Structure formats: C-alpha cells, structure tokens
C-alpha cells in the first residue's frame, strides 16, 4: 500500500514539473508559462518560479517592473484584475493585491477605483530597474575591493569587459 502512495505522488510531482517554453514577442525573449493577454492579441509573458525562495509577491513585482522597463507593457496600459491574474497564475489573490499595492507605492502603477490598475504614465519602472542595477553593481565592486583587488585592477577588468561587449554588439 505504501508503494502505491509513493507512485501516485511521483506521478503528481511529474504533472507539476513544468519546463518554460521560449516565446518570442517583439524581438524579446520571455520565458514563462503564464501569459497576460492584451486586447490586440499580443502576448506578454510574466515569469514566476514556484520553487524559488524569493516570495511570489516580489517575483510578481519584479516581473511587472521588468516588462514595463523593456517595453512589454506600455505606459497607461491596464493590467489584469487581481482575481483574473491570480486565477491565471494559480496563486492567492491576496498575493497579487499585495504586489499591486507595492507597485503603486513605488509609483509604477496607478489604481483607479472601479476601473482597475494601470501602468503609470511616467517611466518609473525604467528608473527603478536602473537604480537596482547600479546598487547591485556597487555591491559587486565593493565585494571585489574587499577581496583584495586594487582599484586599478577593478577598473581594468571593467574596461576590458565593456570593450568585449562593445565588440560583440558590433558584430
């Protein structure tokens, strides 16, 4: 009897195991299995990793900011309702509501009572993404200095890396 339970749990685990399929949209690669549909038929994808240690609420916030920053969502565009997005993603509506509230406090979303949530007209998402990137880069540079690299070595490495990227982009 115990073996049958283990077998059924393995089958269930296999059905939950998903492999994201790459989907091309406007030349940008979004990897996910949960699309947000727009009225005009374009598909925008939002990635949630259910096995990650990062809370789903934070993943949802990061995904919306990333989509807004790269042009996947346009300023003033309406986001799905809390209930429909929660149902589509298979998560609790309170999680989506919390993410929308956080994004609204950060200035990324504007909520109109009775109408829904809209991406803010200003490009706050791009600014936030740049600020996070600068902060992460600063932490990495400080860590390099703390581990014994000199300022000149760090500057040389950064210059070499940027030169390689410049050459790759030119090809």
Secondary structure, 3 states (H helix, E strand, C coil): CHHHHHHHHHHHHHHHCCCCEEEEECCEEEEECEEEECCCCCEEEECCCCCCCCCHHHHHHHHHHHHHHHCCCCCCCECCCHHHHHHHHCCCHHHHHHHHHHHHHCCCEEEECCCEEEECCCCHHHHHHHHHHHHHHHHHHHHHHHCCCCHHHHHHHHHHHHHHHHHHHHC
